[in-house]
Amino acid sequence: MGFDEEKGYFKVRDMSQAEFGRKELDIAEVEMPGLMSCRDEFGPSKLFKGVRISGSLHMTIQTAVLIETLEHLGASVRWCSCNIFSTQDHAAAAIVKARTSAVFAWKGESLEEYWWCTNQMLTWEGQPGPHMLVDDGGDATLLIHEGVKAEKQFAIDQSKPNPDSTSNAEMKCVFTIIRDGLAKDPTRWTKMAEACVGVSEETTTGVHRLYQMAKAGELLFPAINVNDSVTKSKFDNIYGCRHSLPDGIMRATDVMIAGKVVIICGFGDVGKGCAAAMKAAGARVLVTEIDPICALQACMDGYQVVRLKEVLPELDIIVTTTGNKDIVMVADMAKLKNNAIVCNIGHFDNEIDMLGVQTYPGIKHSQIKPQVDRWTFPEDGHGVIILAEGRLVNLGCATGHPSFVMSNSFTNQVLAQIELWTKKDSDTYKNEVYVLPKILDEKVAALHLGKLNAKLTKLTKEQAAYIDVPLEGPYKPAHYRY
């Protein structure tokens, strides 16, 4: 662990990569007009002066531009990655060298290291914790809420969380951190939650967690659902995945996609982007769905909607996109053809039955290269190739989504943080989950049009009155689906 006199402790893999990271950061800034506009608009007033922001989000070059935008607006920042494989080490080094943020992230963390990094990201010397969170997948939010829950129980009967009470490897780490901290400060997480103004959440999976907590009356601070901003879900999720899925598969395997039979499990926004990418690459694409509306959309787009278990022997590539668990089980993989590729682009690693694979009697494991593993079944010697250990293939095996589309998502993050901070003393945001106003969604889109040399048509007053919309927007009702 390194130490900086200004930012304190940090931990990254290789500070010698900082110059390389800065070069890529400079290029990315040109591709991220939304974030650069935020710097121009809000930077001079230092809107976040004195504000502590903790972030758990893939430590990539694009995220580095987000971090430097928050810092440009006056914030003090601490950061970790939300995935053990997604950190770009040169990006982490560049941020640390510039003293923009304390960073705790490197590619290839163990689960124990991952949760240690999350804990460090939330730790502010001499302070109860961050004023606000930027979260991706909800792990930082989860840790705080589990900590508060444990402290309440500890105050009643002195009992502590038992890591052996769960078979979930992630929760074992969470319980260990909370248990070990109770002796030092039995109210740490409670004080942190009370000091937290709110969280802005990036992903479908994390948003689902937030809605569950809100429904149960357990959400401890306001949350803004960035994922369901149109300029996030209809751009990052669709166009980002359309770009990065084939990038990840091809970098990992060098396989020819054209002619292959590919199944996309799930046809939400992420699945739509993935299916389009595979179709464009020449694959024969199948889709699985539980939702009749999404299934009908897939049919109308020319995909065959099937049940996974009925087509296993035909498949060359499986891609899970559902955000659910137990999508591809070890028994399914035992029926695949030799060297079929299995990968996931949903947030967590439980869509693919990695534990089942690892504990399958007689199975043999061979690492082809980092994040590319071949598992050979004993019955007939056929193998399956699993990418990124079932975690995000686009970040584990490639560099994720490109800068331009991430500028859409991250501009929403900045606006969400501004919303939470500037309205913290009002009754605007209670301990519920909110989406950004439509007018801000349209603003994010407008900020990116110039880069593409797009020119908007302007309504006349008469036209605006005729369709009953304001001249300057918003132009669509909240329920419009795009």
N, C-alpha and C positions, 0 to 999 in steps of 0.2 A: 504494500500500500504506500502510495506517495503522499507528500504533503506540500501544499502551496500556502505561502504566508497569507495570501488574501482569501482563498476559498477553503482552506483547510485540507482535510484528507480527501484522497481520491484513489480509485483503483481502475486502471485500464491495462491493456496488454503490452503496448509498445509505443512509448512516447516518440520514438524515432520516426514514426509514420505521420507525425503532425503536419509536416510540410506538404506531403502528398494529400492529406485530408483537406488542408486549406486550399489547395489548387482546385480540388473537386467542389469544395464549398463555393468558391468564387464562380465556377461555372453554373452550379445549381441555382445561385441567386438570380441569375439572368432568366432562368426558366421558372421562377416562382414569383410572378408579378403581384399576386395577392399579398404575400407576406411583405414584400418590399413596399407596397402601398401602405400597409399598416404601419411600417416604420416611418414613412413620410407623414402620415396623418396623425399618429398618436405619439410618435417619438419625442417631438419637441416639448410636450407637456409632462413627459416622464410620468405617465398615468399610473405606473406600477412602482413608483419610488417607495421603498420601504416594504414592499410586498414580497413574501416568501412563497415561491411556487415550486412544488415537487412534481416531477414527471416520471411516469412509468410508461414508456413508449419506445418502440424499436429505435435503437441508437444508430441511426443511419445518417448519411450526408443530408438527406432532406429534413430529418428531425433536427439536425444541427442548425439548419437555417431557422427552424421554428424556435429553438432555444435562444439563438442570438437575437431573434426578433423580440422575444419576451424580455431579454436582458436590455435590449435597446430601448424598450419602453420603461426601464427602470427597475425591473424585478431582480431579486436574488434568486438563483435557480440551483436546484439539485436534481440529478437525473439518474435513471437506470433504464435498462431495456426491459421489455415485457415478454421476452422470449429468449431462451438460452442460446439460440443459434443466430439471432437476427442482427447482432451488433456488427457494425463495420468498424474495425479497430482503428482505422485511420481517421474516421469521423470523431470517435471518442477522444483520440489523442489531440486532434485539432482544437476541440472545445476546451480541453484542459489547458493546453498551452496558451490559448487566448484568454484564459481566466474568465471565460463566459459562465461556466457552471462547474460545480463539483460533479464528477461523473463516476459511477460505479457500474461498469459494463465491459464485457469482452465476449467475443464469439467463442462458444463452446463451454459455457458455464455448466457446472453440475447443478442439480436442483437445490442442494444446500447452499451453493454459492449464489444462485439466483435469488433465493429468499434473503440471504445476507445482504445482497445488493439492494433489494427492495427496502429492507429495514434501514440501511444506511441512508438511502435517498430520503426517507421520512424523518431522519434524525437531524435536528437543527440545534447546534450547541447553544445552551442558555435560553432556548425557546421551547414552547410546548410542541411545536411542529410547524408544518406549512400553513399559510393562509388559504392556499388553494391547491387542488390537485389537477394534473392532466393525466388521465388514465387511459389505458388501452387493454381491454380484456377484464378490467376490474380487480386485478390482484392487489393493488395498493389500497383500494377502497375496502376490499375483503379483509385485508390484514388489520386495518383500523377497526372495522366492525367486530371481527373475531376477538380482538384485544379488549374492546369495551365489554363485550359479552363475558369474557373470562374474568375481567376485573370485578364485574358485578357479582359473579358467583364466588370469587375469592373473598370479597367483603362479607359475604353471608356465612361461608363455612370453611374458609381457608383452603379450599380445594383448588388444584391447578389443572390445566389441560394436560391430558395424557396422550403423547404421540402414539402410543401403542393401541389406543382405542379406535384407530382408523387404519384401513388398508390403503388409503389414498396417500401416495408418496408426497404429493404437494402439501396436503394438510398436516402430515407428520412434521414437515419443516415449519409450517405456520404455528402449530401447537408448541414446538420446541422453542421458537423465538419468544412466544408469549410467556410460556412457563418460565424460561430463564430470566425474563425481564421483571417478573412479578416481585422477586426478592429485592430488586434494586429500586423499583418505583411502582407500587401497586395501583397507581392512578395515571400512569403515563398515557395510555391510549384514550382514556376518558378526557384528559386535558387536551390531547391532540384533536379529538373530534369536536370539542367545544370551541377550539380556536379556528377550526376549518370553516371558511365561508362557503365552500362548495367544490364540486368536481365537474369537469367536462370530460365526457366519455366518448372514445373514438369508435368503438366497434359494436357490431351486432351482439356479440356474446356478452360484452360488458354491459351493454344497455339492458339485455335480458336479465342479468343479475340485479341491476338497479331497480327494474320494475318489480321483480320478485320481492326485494327488500321494502320498497314503497308500499306494495300491496299488503305486506305483513305488518306495516307500521314500524319497521325497524330502521329505516333510512335516517341517518343521524345528521345529514346536512343536505342542502339543495344539490340537485344534479342537472346538468344540461346534456341532453342526448344529441351529441354532435352527429352521430351516425345517421340519424334520420333527417338531417338537413339534405335537401335534394342535391345540393352541390357536393355532398359527400357520397351518399349511397348510390346515386345514379352516375357518378363519375369515378371516384376511387374504386368502389366495389365492382363496377362493370368494366370501365375502360382500363383501370389499373390492373385488374386480374387478367383481362384480355391480353395485356402486354406481358405480364410477368410470369404467368403460368407456363407458356411454352419456353420462355427464357430459362426458368428453373429446370424444367425437364430436359431440355437440350444441353444445358451446361453440365448437368449431372450425368447424363447417359450418352449423349451424342446420338441418340436414336432417331431414326427417320420417322416422323409422325405421319406423313402421308401414307394412306392405305391401311393404317392401323385401326383397330376397333377400340374406341375410347368410350368409357362410361363416365358421365358426370353425375355424381350423387347429389341431388339438390339443384333446383332451377330457380333460386332466388336471384338477387342482383349479382352475387358472386358467381353462381352457377351459370347465369346467362352470359357473363363475360368469358368464362372458361369454355363453355360450349362453342361460342362464336370463334374463339381462338383456335380450338382444335379443328373446327369445321374449315376455317380459312387455311389451316395448314394441310388440309387434304385428308383428315381422318374421317372415318365413319363413326358418327357420334350417336351414342345412346344416352338416355336420361332416366334417372329414377326420381320419383316425387311422391309425397304424401298428400299434397294439396291439389285438389282437382283444377283450381284456377291456374296454378303454375304448370301443371301437367298439360292443360289445354294450350297454354302459351307455347310450351315446348313443341307440341304437335304442329301448331300453326307456323312455327319457325322451321319446320321440316325435320325435327328429331323424332326418333322412335322412343316412346316411353315404355319402359320395361321394369320388371322386378329383377334386382341384382342376382338373386340366387338362381334364376332361370337362365342366365346367360354367362355364367362364370367361365365355362370352358372356351368361350369365344373371345374373351377380352385380352387385349394387349396392354392397356393402360387403365387404371382406376384412379379417379380424382374425387375426393370427398370435399364437399363445400357446405355441409348442412348446419354446422354449429351444434349438432346433436352428438350423442355418444353411441358407440357400438354399431357403427355403420358397416365396417368391413371386419369380420371376425376371422380368427385363425382358421376355422373350419372352411371359410370361404376361400382363403388363400391356398389351402391345400388342394383346391379343385381348379386353380388357375393353370394356364399353360406355362411352360418353362420360360423363365426370365420375364414374366409379366411384371409391369411396373406399378407400384402402389404408392400413392402420395396424397397429401392432404393440403388444402388451402383454407380450411376453417381455422379458428383461432387456437384451439387446444389440441392436444395429441390424443384425445380419447375417442376420436372418430374411427381410428384404426386400432385394432386390438393388439397393441405392442406387447403387453404383458403376456397375452396368450401365445404370441409368437416366441417370445423369449423363454417361456417355460414349456414349450411343446416338447414332448419326450423324443429325444434323439435328433432334434433339429440341429443343423450346423450353421454357424455364423461366419461370414467372411466380409470384412470391410474392404470394399473396392477402393474407396477414397473417402475423405471426410464427408459425412452426411449421405453416403451412398453405400448401402449394405445389402448383401445377398444372403438370403436364408434358404438353406437346402433341406427339403423334407426327406425323412428317412425312408418312406414307403417306396418311392420310385425315383428319387434323386433329382426331381425337378426343383427349381428354385424360384423365389420371387425377389424382386429388387425393391426395397423400401427406401424412400427418400426422406432425408431429414428426420429420421426416427419417428415419423408420423406427425411431425410438427410442420409449420408453414414451409412449404416447398419453395415458394417464391423468394423467401428471405433466407432460408437455410441453404439453398442451393444456388441462389442468384442474389441480386441486390434489391429485390422488392420493386415497388412501383416507381415509375420515373417522376422526376421533380415536378413537372408541370401539373400532373393530376394531383400530386400530394399538396401542391400549393392551394388547391381548392379546399381540401380537408383541413389543412393546418391554418388557413385563414379563418375558417369556422372555429377552430380551437381558440385562436386569439380573440375573436369577437365574443366567444362564450366566456372566456376569462374576464374580458372587459365588462360584460353583462353582470357577471357574478360580483365583481369587485365594486363597480360603480353603484350597484343597487343593493348592496349588502345591508344598508341601514333602512331600507324600505321594506314593505310587505310583499314585494313583487315575487320573490322566490322563497317558498317554504320548503320543508323537507319532502319534496316530491321530485318527479322527473319532468323536465320541460324540454321543448325544442326551441330553437332560435326563431324569432319572428320572420315571416316570409320576406319582408323588405330587406332583411340582412342576407337572406339566402340569395335574393336577386342581386344584391350588391356584390357578393362574392363572385357570382358569375360574370357580372359586368366588368369587374377588375381584371378578368382574364381574356376578355374579347380582343383588346388591343394587340396583345401578343400574337394573336392569330389573324390580325388585320381584318377583323369582322366589324361591320358597321350596322348598328341598330337602326331600324326604321322608327321614326317618332310619330306618336299619335297626335292628331289635331285635337283641340278642345272638344269639337263636335263628336269626333270618333270616341274619345274617352267617355263622354257623357252617354253616348249611344250604348256602349257595352258596360257602363257603370263601373269604371275603374279610375283611380287617380292618375293624372297625367304622368307622374313619376313612379307609379307602381305603389303597392304590389299589383301585378297583372293577373294573378291567379288566386282563387280561394284556397284556404288552408287544406281542403280535402282533395285538391287537384293532384292527380297521380303522375303526371309527366310520362 
